[in-house]
């Protein structure tokens, strides 16, 4: 497996960690990763879910599935 797909954390099993094994994680999607960072950043700044969803829709970010706009329900499932 390529190094880019590896999680930076050592393995949680001490024996495997001692052998230098690391946890493997999914590779971030370069198209959606910046949007996810924005959603979590705004949420941690205590921006309401409605305001986060409205901002993403206003800025024409790609929408999940065939929705007309990003909903608070969609944003809520990501952060809660």
C-alpha positions in Angstrom: 0.0 0.0 0.0 1.3 3.5 -0.8 2.5 5.7 2.0 -0.1 8.3 1.1 -2.9 6.0 2.2 -1.4 5.3 5.6 -2.7 6.9 8.8 0.0 8.8 10.7 -0.8 7.0 13.9 1.0 3.9 15.0 -0.9 0.6 15.3 -3.1 0.4 18.5 -1.8 -3.1 19.1 1.5 -2.7 21.0 3.1 -5.8 19.4 2.3 -4.6 15.9 3.4 -1.0 16.7 6.7 -2.4 18.0 7.2 -4.0 14.5 6.7 -0.6 12.9 3.2 -1.4 11.6 0.8 1.5 11.2 -2.9 1.9 10.9 -4.3 2.2 7.4 -6.9 4.7 6.6 -8.8 5.9 3.5 -7.2 8.4 1.2 -9.0 11.8 1.3 -11.0 12.7 -1.8 -9.1 15.8 -3.2 -12.4 17.3 -4.5 -14.4 17.1 -1.3 -11.8 17.3 1.4 -11.7 21.1 1.4 -15.4 21.2 1.8 -15.3 18.8 4.8 -12.6 20.9 6.4 -14.8 24.0 5.9 -17.8 22.3 7.4 -15.9 21.1 10.5 -14.1 24.5 10.9 -17.3 26.4 10.8 -19.0 23.9 13.2 -16.1 24.2 15.7 -16.5 28.0 15.5 -20.1 27.4 16.6 -21.6 28.4 13.3 -25.1 26.9 13.2 -25.9 24.0 10.9 -28.3 26.2 8.9 -25.7 28.9 8.4 -23.1 26.3 7.3 -25.5 24.8 4.8 -26.6 28.2 3.5 -23.0 29.3 3.0 -22.0 26.1 1.1 -25.1 26.5 -1.2 -24.4 30.2 -1.7 -20.8 29.5 -2.7 -21.9 26.8 -5.2 -20.1 23.9 -3.6 -20.9 20.5 -5.1 -24.1 19.1 -3.8 -24.7 15.6 -2.4 -26.8 13.5 -4.8 -29.3 15.5 -6.8 -30.4 18.0 -4.1 -31.2 21.6 -5.1 -29.3 22.9 -2.0 -27.2 21.6 0.9 -29.5 21.0 3.9 -28.9 21.2 7.6 -29.7 17.5 7.8 -26.8 16.7 5.5 -24.4 19.0 7.4 -25.7 17.6 10.7 -25.0 14.0 9.8 -21.4 15.0 9.2 -20.7 16.8 12.4 -22.9 15.0 15.0 
